[in-house]
Amino acid sequence: MKINRLRSAWITVLGVAGALPVFAMPIDEAVSAALASDQRLAAGESMIASGEASVTQARSAYLPTVTLDAAVRRQDEAYTFIQPAIAIPLGPPIGVIGVPESELELFGRDTAIGEISVNQLLYVGGRRAAGMSQARSGVALARAAQAQTRRTVRAEVEQLYIQRWHAENVITVAEKTKGLMTALRSLTDALLEGGSTSLTRKDALRAALAEEKLIGIEAQVRAGFDMATRMLAQRTGQEIPPKLQDPTQLLSTYASAEANGLITQHPQLEQLRLAADIAGAQADEARGARLPVVRLSAGFQTFDNNLGAGLDNSSNQESWRIGIEIRVPIFDGGSARARVSRALSERRGREEQRAYAIDALQAQYEALRAAIARQQSQLDATQRAVTLARQLESLTRRSAGQDQEAIQEQIETTVYLALAEVDHLNAKRDYLLALSGMQSLLGTP
């Protein structure tokens, strides 16, 4: 029985392995799912549609307005004209002719009026052009904000993906190493029960302690794994598979992109530039309020009433008009001047913010580039450490004995390999996060 247990323990130590993992949902698929379901992007599309409607509204100021007015009225009584009685002397032999008093209805009680009028603004002091400029800049501003939101969503999902990928691989290392430590612990117990004189209870406790440490590390990492899984599922709206693909190859393409003016095209800078343009257009619009307005006005009117006394004719029932109207503002209490001053101050502020943002983004680019280079060196160093640790662990397993020194060496090399692999995963996580930050900054595909 003891021989079988000892043989089983050695087989486990020398051949711990699991099924090949099934990978699914690459990082670009996770990002695409998040972009398709993020509510902030849906809200951004609504803002773009609102801006486009504002452009249509601003364009309508260049077109004439046509209105139709109609009214039907009844008065309490008709308008009448009373002709007093008069005497007309005609001389003999006729004498005097008397005309009795009479009442004539000039304007009946019921009146129907209809008018169609056309008005076309000819000159408004540049306010129409300023309004159009504001509307178009507003649409561009909404699109720039949408582009910034897309970058934010992409960066958030990439970071969650990297954190989840890192946690699952650390857990894999911990489980694999824990299995080896459990096997070594079983081997130690089997040798002690078999009467080995080279092992002591201290060796068994040392193996048990190493196993418990790995259990603690796994539990700590699993908490981060669960949180990243829940958040990634929430952001993508999909079930997250047990294993994620290594995102290194996809994200590495981002690191090779140079700035090449991409920083100056950053959505944040574009938003500040457009905000300055809108403020400038507002200043132009405010200046136009102090200039005259010239309008062409025309109309055609029909009038229907029981006109009497010869007034019931076509010239009184139908009429048309056309004319030029000019309105000149004289005094507004300084309102227009204040609006111009406020708009110009806002434009200067936006321009200063943009200049500062350019410097800040350039500094961020330099910091990320240095971080990528630093993390690349760390990644290479930890990879070499993993290679050496694996070689040492392989040699130790091939030459393993059953004495105290051999068991202690097995425990140490197993722990060394686990620590080296975890250090490499940590370095890879930091490297990938730096690459994701660079992609978010430059907006490279």
Secondary structure, DSSP 8 states (H G I E B T S, - for coil): -HHHHHHHHHHHHHH-------EE--HHHHHHHHHHH-HHHHHHHHHHHHHHHHHHHHHGGGS-EEEEEEEEEE-SS-EEEEE--EEEEEETTTEEEEE--EEEEEE-SEEEEEEEEEEEEEE-TTHHHHHHHHHHHHHHHHHHHHHHHHHHHHHHHHHHHHHHHHHHHHHHHHHHHHHHHHHHHHHHHHHHHTT-SS--HHHHHHHHHHHHHHHHHHHHHHHHHHHHHHHHHHHHTS---SEE---HHHHHHHHT---TTTGGG-HHHHHHHHHHHHHHHHHHHHHHTTS-EEEEEEEEEEEEE---TT--SHHHHEEEEEEEEEE-----TTHHHHHHHHHHHHHHHHHHHHHHHHHHHHHHHHHHHHHHHHHHHHHHHHHHHHHHHHHHHHHHHHT--SSHHHHHHHHHHHHHHHHHHHHHHHHHHHHHHHHHHHHHHH---
